Amino acid sequence: MEILGSTFDDSVFSEAKDRVCVSLSSYNAKLCEPEWFCESAALDTDDSLEKQKIYKFRGDLAVRRGKYQKALEAYSSCLQWIADNNLTIRRDVLEGMARCCTHLGQRERSLELADLLSKEASNTCHLTSLLLLKVNIFQHFGAAGSKMSSLQQLCNLLPFNPWHWFGLGQTCLQLLEDNRTTGPCSSEGEEQDDGETEAQQEEAAELSEDRVWLKACTCFIRTRLLLRILRQQQSSFVLRRSESALQTTEEALQRLHPQETTLQAVTGVMSEDLIPEKMREDYQDGESLASVCLQSFRERWWKKILLTGVLETDGWRNHTDTNS
C-alpha cells in the first residue's frame, strides 16, 4: 500500500540531457578618456542617443563649473536629440535649463521652462521636483510671496516632511526681519497690477505682519512635532541634522515669543493628523497625481488656526520688541 505523497516521479531519477555549451565571444569594454565628450570629434556620429549623451554630459559639467551660459547651450542642443518617449531625460534637461536661466537672471524664461515641466508632471515625484525648482527660482529673484506659495504646496503635498515646514518657517521669519528694515511685508520683485484680483488681494492679506508671524509660529511648531517623532527612528548624521534643526526651531520660537495659549492652540491643530498609520501610508513618493486629493494649505490648516482666535489675542504687534 502506498502512503500518500511517498512515491516519486520517475523523471526525478532520469539522466539529465546533455547540455550544449555555447562559447561566448569575448567582451571588450569601451575605454573613454576623461571628459571625452568635450572633444569636437565626439559628435562625429549619426547615433542620436550618443549625441544626446554628449550634450547632456557637457551641460552637467558646465553647471558643475558654474558656466551657466555654456550649460544652457549644451542642454538646448541635447533637447533636440531626446526621443519623444524618453520623458525622464527630457525632464532632467528642462530642469537643468531652468536652473541655468535662473543663474543668468532670465526670470521669464526659467518660469516658462517650469511651466513646461508642470504640464508633464504625472506623479508626486514630478510635482515635488517642480515645486523645489520654483522655490529656487523665486528665492533667487526675491519673490517672497510666490516662494511662500510654493513651499505651502510642498507642505500640502508632503505634510510629514519636516524640512518643507522648516523652510517655510524660515521664509516667514526672514520676511518679518526684512520688514523691520524695509517696511511692510510684500512680494518683493513681483509686479503689482492696478486692478488686483481677489486672489491677489488674498495673497496680500496673507503677507500682513500678523499673519506672517502666526504662520512662522505654525510652521516651527509643526517642524518640532515632526522632528520629535522622526528622531526616534534616526541615528548617526541623520539624527545630528534633526537635532540641529530642532535647536534652530526652538530658538526661532523664542524669538517669535508666542503666548502659551497660542502654542497650545496651534499645536492642537497641527498634531491632529500625526497618526503613525497615516504617516506611513499617505502621499507616497511616485503616487499618481490623479489619486492624490490635494486640499489647499488654507483649507487644510490655516482656516482652523485662524478660527482659534490667536491673532486677536497674541498678534505680531504684541511681540515687536522681542527682536530688539
C-alpha positions as CSV (number, residue, x, y, z in Angstrom):
1,M,0.0,0.0,0.0
2,E,1.3,3.4,-0.9
3,I,1.3,6.2,1.6
4,L,0.0,9.5,0.2
5,G,3.0,11.5,-1.1
6,S,5.5,8.8,-0.6
7,T,6.0,7.9,-4.3
8,F,8.4,9.7,-6.7
9,D,8.1,10.6,-10.3
10,D,10.4,8.5,-12.5
11,S,11.7,11.7,-14.1
12,V,13.5,12.6,-10.9
13,F,15.9,9.7,-11.5
14,S,16.3,10.1,-15.2
15,E,19.7,11.3,-16.5
16,A,20.0,15.0,-17.4
17,K,20.2,15.7,-21.1
18,D,23.5,16.7,-22.4
19,R,23.7,20.4,-22.5
20,V,25.3,22.2,-25.4
21,C,28.0,24.7,-24.2
22,V,28.0,27.8,-26.4
23,S,31.2,29.7,-26.3
24,L,30.5,33.4,-26.0
25,S,32.6,35.9,-27.8
26,S,34.9,37.9,-25.6
27,Y,33.7,41.3,-24.4
28,N,35.9,44.3,-24.7
29,A,34.8,47.2,-22.5
30,K,34.9,50.6,-24.1
31,L,37.6,52.8,-22.6
32,C,37.0,56.5,-22.5
33,E,39.4,59.3,-21.7
34,P,38.4,61.8,-19.0
35,E,36.0,64.4,-20.5
36,W,36.0,62.6,-23.8
37,F,32.6,64.2,-24.6
38,C,34.2,67.6,-24.7
39,E,36.2,66.8,-27.8
40,S,34.7,68.0,-31.1
41,A,35.3,64.6,-32.7
42,A,32.9,63.1,-30.2
43,L,30.0,64.4,-32.3
44,D,31.1,62.7,-35.4
45,T,28.4,60.1,-35.2
46,D,24.9,59.5,-36.6
47,D,23.7,57.9,-33.4
48,S,21.1,60.3,-31.9
49,L,21.4,58.6,-28.5
50,E,25.1,59.2,-28.5
51,K,24.7,62.9,-29.3
52,Q,22.1,63.2,-26.6
53,K,24.5,61.8,-24.1
54,I,27.4,64.0,-25.2
55,Y,25.4,67.2,-24.9
56,K,23.9,66.2,-21.6
57,F,27.4,65.4,-20.2
58,R,28.7,68.7,-21.5
59,G,25.8,70.6,-19.8
60,D,26.3,68.8,-16.5
61,L,30.0,69.5,-16.5
62,A,29.4,73.2,-17.3
63,V,26.9,73.5,-14.5
64,R,29.4,72.0,-12.1
65,R,32.0,74.6,-13.1
66,G,29.5,77.4,-12.9
67,K,29.5,78.2,-16.6
68,Y,25.7,78.5,-16.9
69,Q,25.5,80.1,-20.4
70,K,27.6,77.2,-21.8
71,A,25.5,74.7,-19.9
72,L,22.3,76.2,-21.3
73,E,23.5,75.9,-24.8
74,A,24.5,72.3,-24.3
75,Y,21.2,71.4,-22.7
76,S,19.3,73.2,-25.6
77,S,21.2,71.1,-28.1
78,C,20.6,68.0,-26.1
79,L,16.9,68.6,-26.1
80,Q,16.8,68.3,-29.9
81,W,18.1,64.7,-29.7
82,I,15.9,63.3,-26.9
83,A,13.4,60.7,-28.1
84,D,9.8,61.5,-27.6
85,N,9.3,58.6,-25.2
86,N,12.3,59.4,-23.0
87,L,10.5,61.6,-20.5
88,T,12.9,61.2,-17.7
89,I,15.9,62.7,-19.5
90,R,13.7,65.4,-21.0
91,R,12.5,66.5,-17.6
92,D,16.1,66.4,-16.3
93,V,17.3,68.6,-19.1
94,L,14.4,71.1,-18.9
95,E,15.1,71.5,-15.1
96,G,18.7,72.0,-15.8
97,M,17.9,74.7,-18.4
98,A,15.5,76.4,-15.9
99,R,18.2,76.5,-13.2
100,C,20.7,77.9,-15.7
101,C,18.3,80.6,-16.7
102,T,17.8,81.4,-13.1
103,H,21.5,81.9,-12.5
104,L,21.7,84.0,-15.7
105,G,18.9,86.3,-14.5
106,Q,16.4,85.2,-17.1
107,R,13.4,85.0,-14.9
108,E,10.6,84.8,-17.5
109,R,12.5,82.0,-19.4
110,S,13.1,80.0,-16.2
111,L,9.4,80.2,-15.3
112,E,8.4,79.2,-18.9
113,L,10.5,76.1,-18.6
114,A,9.0,75.4,-15.1
115,D,5.5,75.7,-16.7
116,L,6.5,73.1,-19.4
117,L,7.5,70.7,-16.6
118,S,4.2,71.3,-14.8
119,K,2.3,70.2,-17.8
120,E,4.2,66.9,-18.0
121,A,4.0,66.2,-14.2
122,S,2.2,62.9,-13.7
123,N,3.2,61.8,-10.1
124,T,4.2,63.2,-6.8
125,C,7.9,62.9,-7.5
126,H,7.5,65.1,-10.6
127,L,5.5,67.7,-8.7
128,T,7.9,67.7,-5.7
129,S,10.8,68.4,-8.1
130,L,8.9,71.1,-9.8
131,L,8.0,72.9,-6.6
132,L,11.5,72.7,-5.3
133,L,12.6,74.2,-8.6
134,K,10.1,77.1,-8.2
135,V,11.3,77.7,-4.7
136,N,14.8,78.1,-6.0
137,I,13.7,80.5,-8.8
138,F,11.5,82.7,-6.6
139,Q,14.2,82.8,-3.9
140,H,16.8,83.9,-6.5
141,F,14.6,86.7,-7.7
142,G,13.3,87.8,-4.3
143,A,9.7,86.9,-5.0
144,A,8.8,86.2,-1.4
145,G,5.0,85.7,-1.8
146,S,5.5,83.2,-4.7
147,K,8.2,81.3,-2.7
148,M,5.9,81.0,0.2
149,S,3.1,79.7,-2.0
150,S,5.4,77.0,-3.5
151,L,6.6,76.0,0.0
152,Q,3.0,75.8,1.2
153,Q,2.2,73.5,-1.8
154,L,5.2,71.3,-0.8
155,C,3.9,71.1,2.8
156,N,0.5,70.2,1.5
157,L,1.8,67.5,-0.9
158,L,4.2,66.0,1.6
159,P,2.7,67.0,5.0
160,F,5.0,64.8,7.0
161,N,8.3,66.1,5.6
162,P,9.7,68.4,8.4
163,W,12.2,70.1,6.1
164,H,9.5,71.8,3.9
165,W,7.8,73.1,7.0
166,F,11.2,74.3,8.3
167,G,11.9,76.1,5.1
168,L,8.5,77.8,5.1
169,G,9.0,78.9,8.7
170,Q,12.4,80.4,7.9
171,T,11.0,82.2,4.9
172,C,8.3,83.8,7.1
173,L,10.9,84.7,9.7
174,Q,13.0,86.3,7.1
175,L,10.0,88.3,5.9
176,L,9.4,89.6,9.4
177,E,13.1,90.6,9.8
178,D,13.2,92.3,6.5
179,N,10.0,94.2,7.4
180,R,11.9,95.8,10.4
181,T,14.3,97.5,8.0
182,T,12.5,97.8,4.6
183,G,8.8,98.4,5.5
184,P,5.7,96.2,5.3
185,C,5.9,92.7,4.0
186,S,5.4,92.5,0.3
187,S,6.1,90.2,-2.7
188,E,9.4,91.8,-3.4
189,G,10.5,91.6,-7.0
190,E,6.9,90.9,-8.3
191,E,4.9,93.3,-10.5
192,Q,1.7,94.7,-9.0
193,D,-1.3,95.4,-11.1
194,D,-3.6,98.4,-10.5
195,G,-6.7,96.2,-10.7
196,E,-6.0,93.4,-8.2
197,T,-7.9,90.2,-8.5
198,E,-9.5,88.6,-5.5
199,A,-6.6,86.0,-5.4
200,Q,-4.1,88.8,-5.4
201,Q,-5.9,90.6,-2.6
202,E,-6.0,87.4,-0.6
203,E,-2.2,86.9,-1.2
204,A,-1.6,90.5,0.1
205,A,-3.6,89.7,3.2
206,E,-1.6,86.6,3.8
207,L,1.6,88.7,3.8
208,S,0.4,91.0,6.5
209,E,2.6,91.1,9.6
210,D,0.2,89.4,12.0
211,R,-0.4,86.5,9.6
212,V,3.2,86.1,8.6
213,W,4.1,86.0,12.3
214,L,1.4,83.4,13.0
215,K,2.4,81.3,10.0
216,A,6.0,81.3,11.2
217,C,4.9,80.1,14.6
218,T,2.7,77.4,13.0
219,C,5.5,76.1,10.7
220,F,8.1,75.9,13.5
221,I,5.6,74.2,15.8
222,R,4.8,71.6,13.0
223,T,8.5,71.2,12.4
224,R,9.1,70.5,16.1
225,L,6.3,67.9,16.2
226,L,7.6,66.0,13.2
227,L,11.3,66.1,14.1
228,R,10.5,64.8,17.6
229,I,8.6,61.9,16.1
230,L,11.1,61.1,13.4
231,R,14.3,61.3,15.5
232,Q,13.1,58.2,17.5
233,Q,14.0,56.2,14.3
234,Q,17.2,58.1,13.4
235,S,20.9,57.7,14.2
236,S,24.3,59.0,13.1
237,F,24.5,62.1,10.9
238,V,20.7,62.0,10.2
239,L,20.0,62.3,13.9
240,R,22.5,65.1,14.3
241,R,20.9,67.0,11.5
242,S,17.5,66.7,13.1
243,E,18.9,67.7,16.5
244,S,20.4,70.8,14.9
245,A,17.2,71.7,13.2
246,L,15.3,71.2,16.5
247,Q,17.6,73.6,18.2
248,T,17.2,76.2,15.5
249,T,13.4,75.7,15.7
250,E,13.4,76.3,19.4
251,E,15.5,79.4,19.0
252,A,13.1,80.7,16.3
253,L,10.1,80.2,18.6
254,Q,11.8,82.0,21.4
255,R,12.4,85.0,19.1
256,L,8.7,84.9,17.9
257,H,7.7,84.6,21.6
258,P,4.1,83.3,21.2
259,Q,2.0,83.1,24.4
260,E,1.4,79.7,26.0
261,T,-2.2,79.7,24.9
262,T,-1.1,80.2,21.3
263,L,1.4,77.4,21.5
264,Q,-1.3,75.0,22.8
265,A,-3.9,76.0,20.3
266,V,-1.6,75.8,17.2
267,T,0.0,72.6,18.5
268,G,-3.5,71.0,18.8
269,V,-4.4,71.9,15.2
270,M,-1.0,70.8,13.7
271,S,-0.9,67.5,15.5
272,E,-4.4,66.3,14.5
273,D,-3.1,64.2,11.5
274,L,0.1,62.9,13.1
275,I,-1.1,59.4,13.3
276,P,1.6,56.7,12.8
277,E,-0.6,54.7,10.3
278,K,-1.4,57.7,8.3
279,M,2.2,59.0,8.3
280,R,3.3,55.7,6.8
281,E,0.7,55.4,4.1
282,D,-0.3,58.8,2.9
283,Y,1.3,60.6,-0.1
284,Q,3.9,58.0,-1.0
285,D,6.5,59.2,-3.5
286,G,5.7,58.4,-7.0
287,E,2.0,58.1,-6.5
288,S,-0.2,59.2,-9.4
289,L,-1.4,62.7,-9.0
290,A,-4.9,61.5,-10.1
291,S,-5.2,59.5,-6.9
292,V,-4.0,62.3,-4.7
293,C,-6.6,64.7,-3.4
294,L,-4.8,67.9,-2.7
295,Q,-6.7,70.2,-0.3
296,S,-5.3,73.7,-0.2
297,F,-3.0,74.8,2.6
298,R,-5.6,77.4,3.7
299,E,-8.4,74.9,3.8
300,R,-6.4,72.2,5.5
301,W,-4.7,74.1,8.3
302,W,-4.8,77.8,8.1
303,K,-8.6,78.3,8.5
304,K,-8.6,76.1,11.6
305,I,-5.8,78.1,13.1
306,L,-7.5,81.4,12.4
307,L,-10.7,80.1,14.0
308,T,-8.8,79.6,17.3
309,G,-8.7,83.4,17.6
310,V,-5.0,83.6,18.4
311,L,-4.4,86.5,16.1
312,E,-6.7,88.7,18.1
313,T,-5.1,87.8,21.4
314,D,-1.5,87.2,20.5
315,G,-0.7,89.1,17.3
316,W,2.7,90.1,16.0
317,R,2.3,93.7,17.3
318,N,2.4,92.3,20.8
319,H,5.9,91.0,20.1
320,T,7.6,93.7,18.0
321,D,10.1,94.4,20.8
322,T,11.3,90.7,21.1
323,N,13.9,91.1,18.3
324,S,15.2,94.4,19.6
